[in-house]
Amino acid sequence: MSDTARAQKAHKPQLSAYQRWEMASFDPVTVDNSAAEQAALEAHLRRVQEDAHAQGLAQGHVAGQAMGYQTGYEQGLAKGFEDGRKEALAEAARLADLADAFKTALQAADAVVAESLTALALDIAQQVVQQHIALDPTALLAVAREVIAAEPALAGAPHLTVNPADLPVVEAYLQEELQAAGWSVRTDPAIERGGCRAQAATGEIDATNVTRWERVAAALGRTQPW
């Protein structure tokens, strides 16, 4: 030990045991904090990881619900469209059946109406013709002229047969035409007034009222006696 050190030690004040304890108790204590910091860091990282995991699960759940909803919506929409299409087709088929039934009923009604109208028209026409023949003595003239002018013309001593009551009318209005065409006139009470019959070697033309009326009714698809 040097003289200087001995001098300092000699002059250093002597402390009691209590004084030494009391002073030493307030001296700073150095603590190794590396382990505690490491543990705290690891705990923080675990919390961050757990939070991230929980957040990921929540987002995945929401995304899954959204996807499920979209899929369900699309499936429901497709099913609804298909059901609607089938229902529309079924309704169209029902309407088509109704239209066919209505068309058939309408055709049947039209047929009944047409039949009734035809029968009525024939009845009216028959009455008109009969009244015309009874009231107009010259009604035979138009019929007789058609017979004389018919083609092919009758040849071989043609003659016109009429009711005896119509003979004066024929002689008054048709005598010159008959003679010019080489025709003669005969009478037959079986032939009704207003009608006639033409005969020759080449054929015959029946223009009696009964025959002419039967032709008119046949043209309308009916059989109705004169």
C-alpha positions, 0 to 999 in steps of 0.5 A: 500500500502506498503512503497516499492510500494509507493516509486516505484510509487513516482519514476516512471516517468510521461508520457504525453498522446501522449507518452502513445498512441504512445507507446501503439500503438506498443504493440503486440495485441493478436488475436483469430485465431481458427475461421479463421483456422477452416474456412480455413480447411473447405474450403480446405476440400471442395476443396479436396472433389470437386476435388475427385468428379470431378476426380471420374466423369472423371474416371467413364466417361472414364471407361464408354466409355471403357466399351461401346466401348468393348460392341460395339466392341463385338456386332459388331464383333458378328454381323459381324461374323454372317453376314459373316457366312450367306454370306458364306452359301449363296455363298456355296449354289450358288456354289452348284447350279452351280456345279449341273447345270454344272454336269447336262450339263456335263452329257447331253454333255456326253450323246450326245457325247456317242451317237455320238461315239456309232453311229460312232463306229457302222457305222465303224464296219458295214463297216469293217464287210461288207468289210471283208465278201466281200473280205474274202471267208473264213469269214463264217468258224468262224461263222459256227464253233460256230453254230456247237459247240453251247450248247445245241447241236442241235439234230434230223437231224441238218443241216447247210444252207448257201449261194450257193456261200459259199458252196465250202468253207464249203465243203473244210474246214468243210465237215469232221467236219459236217459229224463227228457231224452228220450234213448236208449242204443245200443252200439258196440264201436268206442267205447273204454270210458270214452268215448261219442258223442251224436247227434241230428237237430240235431248230434253230440257226440264225447266218445270218449277219442281225441277228448277227448285230442286236444283236450287235447294241442292246447290245449297246442300239441302233437299226441300220439296217444291 
